[in-house]
Amino acid sequence: MSKYLYKQYVRVVAKWPRDQYKSRERDLAVFLSREVERQFRSDRSTFDAGLCERRLRGKLLLKRCCY
């Protein structure tokens, strides 16, 4: 299940538009990419699949509505 969620997160983040006018430290796409890597590399015992799915749905909704 976590491999599936990780792939879904990576796909969403890869499609997120990058802001060419902001530095890499302030770009939301770069932040999301780093945050996904950090969350999925952290301790597996605290992994909550339901929470990850809800966050993924939220990111998908943001991407559809805002961009």
N, CA, C and O of each residue as an XYZ file, in Angstrom:
268
protein
N       0.811     -1.192      0.000
C       0.000      0.000      0.000
C       0.857      1.260      0.000
O       0.535      2.222     -0.696
N       1.927      1.269      0.758
C       2.747      2.478      0.821
C       3.464      2.746     -0.500
O       3.692      3.904     -0.852
N       3.821      1.695     -1.233
C       4.455      1.905     -2.542
C       3.480      2.579     -3.499
O       3.855      3.470     -4.261
N       2.234      2.144     -3.447
C       1.202      2.738     -4.297
C       1.012      4.213     -3.952
O       0.978      5.063     -4.842
N       0.891      4.514     -2.673
C       0.714      5.903     -2.256
C       1.914      6.760     -2.627
O       1.758      7.899     -3.066
N       3.102      6.217     -2.453
C       4.311      6.963     -2.807
C       4.300      7.307     -4.296
O       4.598      8.440     -4.674
N       3.959      6.338     -5.135
C       3.911      6.591     -6.580
C       2.873      7.655     -6.914
O       3.117      8.515     -7.760
N       1.719      7.604     -6.258
C       0.682      8.596     -6.504
C       1.152      9.997     -6.103
O       0.936     10.964     -6.833
N       1.789     10.094     -4.951
C       2.328     11.386     -4.511
C       3.365     11.912     -5.502
O       3.346     13.090     -5.860
N       4.253     11.054     -5.936
C       5.304     11.482     -6.865
C       4.689     11.971     -8.172
O       5.157     12.956     -8.743
N       3.661     11.305     -8.645
C       2.996     11.734     -9.887
C       2.348     13.102     -9.734
O       2.461     13.948    -10.620
N       1.675     13.318     -8.622
C       1.024     14.609     -8.389
C       2.063     15.716     -8.282
O       1.913     16.774     -8.892
N       3.105     15.477     -7.514
C       4.140     16.497     -7.318
C       4.884     16.780     -8.620
O       5.267     17.923     -8.872
N       5.094     15.768     -9.443
C       5.800     15.971    -10.715
C       5.000     16.869    -11.657
O       5.580     17.594    -12.465
N       3.682     16.826    -11.558
C       2.836     17.648    -12.427
C       2.581     19.040    -11.858
O       2.028     19.906    -12.536
N       2.989     19.247    -10.608
C       2.755     20.540     -9.974
C       3.584     21.603    -10.681
O       4.782     21.405    -10.885
N       2.981     22.723    -11.058
C       3.735     23.755    -11.794
C       4.798     24.422    -10.928
O       4.567     24.726     -9.758
N       5.946     24.639    -11.515
C       7.045     25.312    -10.818
C       6.981     26.808    -11.137
O       6.668     27.212    -12.258
N       7.280     27.599    -10.141
C       7.251     29.047    -10.295
C       8.649     29.524    -10.663
O       9.572     29.454     -9.851
N       8.797     30.001    -11.874
C      10.120     30.411    -12.348
C      10.594     31.713    -11.714
O      11.773     32.056    -11.809
N       9.692     32.435    -11.072
C      10.052     33.721    -10.486
C      10.454     33.630     -9.013
O      10.874     34.620     -8.415
N      10.324     32.448     -8.442
C      10.697     32.263     -7.041
C      11.949     31.413     -6.942
O      12.244     30.601     -7.820
N      12.674     31.616     -5.863
C      13.853     30.782     -5.637
C      13.395     29.373     -5.275
O      12.233     29.164     -4.926
N      14.301     28.416     -5.359
C      13.953     27.027     -5.069
C      13.492     26.846     -3.623
O      12.706     25.945     -3.332
N      13.972     27.688     -2.724
C      13.574     27.586     -1.325
C      12.130     28.030     -1.104
O      11.505     27.631     -0.121
N      11.597     28.848     -2.003
C      10.247     29.385     -1.841
C       9.238     28.762     -2.791
O       8.054     29.093     -2.722
N       9.663     27.883     -3.663
C       8.783     27.277     -4.661
C       7.977     26.140     -4.030
O       8.549     25.242     -3.411
N       6.662     26.176     -4.185
C       5.791     25.168     -3.588
C       6.046     23.780     -4.166
O       5.999     22.796     -3.428
N       6.312     23.677     -5.446
C       6.566     22.373     -6.064
C       7.810     21.717     -5.475
O       7.815     20.512     -5.223
N       8.843     22.485     -5.258
C      10.075     21.957     -4.664
C       9.821     21.552     -3.216
O      10.291     20.506     -2.767
N       9.084     22.376     -2.493
C       8.758     22.044     -1.107
C       7.966     20.741     -1.030
O       8.267     19.881     -0.202
N       6.961     20.592     -1.883
C       6.153     19.371     -1.873
C       6.995     18.146     -2.184
O       6.832     17.100     -1.555
N       7.884     18.270     -3.143
C       8.752     17.147     -3.499
C       9.624     16.733     -2.317
O       9.749     15.547     -2.015
N      10.222     17.709     -1.658
C      11.066     17.407     -0.491
C      10.248     16.817      0.655
O      10.700     15.905      1.348
N       9.048     17.344      0.843
C       8.199     16.865      1.935
C       7.748     15.420      1.703
O       7.689     14.633      2.647
N       7.433     15.074      0.468
C       7.054     13.687      0.148
C       8.214     12.755      0.450
O       8.028     11.708      1.070
N       9.403     13.129      0.016
C      10.577     12.297      0.291
C      10.794     12.140      1.798
O      11.082     11.042      2.275
N      10.658     13.224      2.533
C      10.879     13.181      3.977
C       9.839     12.308      4.673
O      10.180     11.518      5.554
N       8.591     12.446      4.288
C       7.524     11.688      4.942
C       7.632     10.193      4.676
O       7.406      9.384      5.576
N       7.973      9.825      3.462
C       8.027      8.405      3.138
C       9.328      7.748      3.578
O       9.405      6.521      3.646
N      10.342      8.536      3.877
C      11.589      7.962      4.399
C      11.590      7.883      5.915
O      12.467      7.249      6.502
N      10.626      8.514      6.549
C      10.583      8.498      8.017
C      10.180      7.115      8.521
O       9.972      6.190      7.736
N      10.076      6.994      9.801
C       9.798      5.720     10.468
C       8.510      5.089      9.944
O       7.462      5.735      9.924
N       8.588      3.843      9.526
C       7.443      3.127      8.959
C       6.387      2.765     10.006
O       5.226      2.558      9.652
N       6.757      2.686     11.270
C       5.799      2.282     12.296
C       4.717      3.339     12.519
O       3.643      3.022     13.030
N       4.986      4.581     12.146
C       4.001      5.640     12.327
C       3.236      5.932     11.044
O       2.537      6.943     10.967
N       3.350      5.083     10.048
C       2.705      5.289      8.756
C       1.197      5.111      8.893
O       0.737      4.068      9.358
N       0.429      6.115      8.496
C      -1.029      6.068      8.537
C      -1.541      6.198      7.107
O      -1.550      7.293      6.545
N      -1.965      5.085      6.522
C      -2.390      5.067      5.124
C      -3.611      5.956      4.902
O      -3.700      6.636      3.880
N      -4.538      5.957      5.833
C      -5.736      6.783      5.689
C      -5.408      8.262      5.633
O      -5.963      8.997      4.816
N      -4.514      8.696      6.493
C      -4.097     10.094      6.502
C      -3.382     10.451      5.201
O      -3.610     11.522      4.640
N      -2.531      9.568      4.730
C      -1.817      9.816      3.472
C      -2.785      9.927      2.301
O      -2.608     10.780      1.432
N      -3.800      9.081      2.269
C      -4.783      9.138      1.186
C      -5.586     10.434      1.238
O      -5.860     11.031      0.197
N      -5.963     10.874      2.432
C      -6.705     12.133      2.558
C      -5.849     13.313      2.106
O      -6.342     14.213      1.426
N      -4.586     13.315      2.475
C      -3.689     14.398      2.052
C      -3.495     14.387      0.542
O      -3.439     15.442     -0.089
N      -3.391     13.203     -0.033
C      -3.232     13.093     -1.481
C      -4.467     13.644     -2.190
O      -4.342     14.396     -3.157
N      -5.653     13.276     -1.718
C      -6.884     13.805     -2.314
C      -6.934     15.328     -2.200
O      -7.380     16.006     -3.126
N      -6.483     15.860     -1.082
C      -6.452     17.306     -0.912
C      -5.522     17.983     -1.902
O      -5.856     19.028     -2.459
N      -4.361     17.394     -2.121
C      -3.417     17.958     -3.089
C      -3.975     17.882     -4.504
O      -3.784     18.802     -5.299
N      -4.663     16.790     -4.819
C      -5.279     16.666     -6.136
C      -6.352     17.736     -6.327
O      -6.445     18.335     -7.399
N      -7.156     17.976     -5.306
C      -8.181     19.016     -5.396
C      -7.557     20.393     -5.563
O      -8.031     21.195     -6.367
N      -6.508     20.673     -4.817
C      -5.818     21.958     -4.966
C      -5.278     22.137     -6.371
O      -5.411     23.208     -6.964
N      -4.676     21.101     -6.897
C      -4.090     21.182     -8.230
C      -5.167     21.428     -9.279
O      -4.969     22.228    -10.193
N      -6.292     20.755     -9.157
C      -7.376     20.911    -10.136
C      -8.019     22.287    -10.055
O      -8.343     22.880    -11.083
N      -8.206     22.797     -8.854
C      -8.913     24.066     -8.674
C      -8.032     25.279     -8.949
O      -8.501     26.280     -9.491
N      -6.785     25.194     -8.586
C      -5.921     26.374     -8.651
C      -5.148     26.499     -9.947
O      -4.795     27.610    -10.342
N      -4.877     25.403    -10.615
C      -4.026     25.490    -11.791
C      -4.755     24.994    -12.988
O      -4.203     24.986    -14.088
